[in-house]
Amino acid sequence: MKLTHLNEKGDAQMVDVSDKQITARQAIAQSTVSMKKETLDLIMSGNHKKGDVIAVARVAGIQAAKKCWDLIPLCHTLMLSKITVDIKPNITNSTIEIQALAKLNGKTGVEMEALMAASIAALTIYDMCKGVDRGMIISNTKLLEKTGGKSGNWKAEK
């Protein structure tokens, strides 16, 4: 296998997608934030002094997907058609589970945009709650599935 972001001399390069076909592409990524039960209770109560943690994290994730090209040097600028960030508290595990979807019709995939959305939503939760729980753990950030493009569909194993 050849790394597409390296040229024949081994130098970093942006992949040339000019000859690729425009296809419907979608990616779904996830991330998890583990925390103290009291921290999750505070988030769920809506009484956090910084405001609605989940709403702010959702907007941060959407913004991050839109800025992916600006933060990861070799990513293409994309005209995303849809970004969703679903954030679900899991009371039993004292976690917040984040799932982000990025979608477009284009010449390159949206895996990085979905991963960026999930990651930044998780980091936003940490930032808003670090004053009460510095021991939170962000984990399990990964691509769950991608559809479209030359390489076809892919789904993570369970």
Summary of the structure (lengths in Angstrom):
residues: 158
radius of gyration: 17.4
end to end distance: 24.9
largest distance: 56.0
contacts: 475
relative contact order: 0.26
helix: 29%
strand: 30%
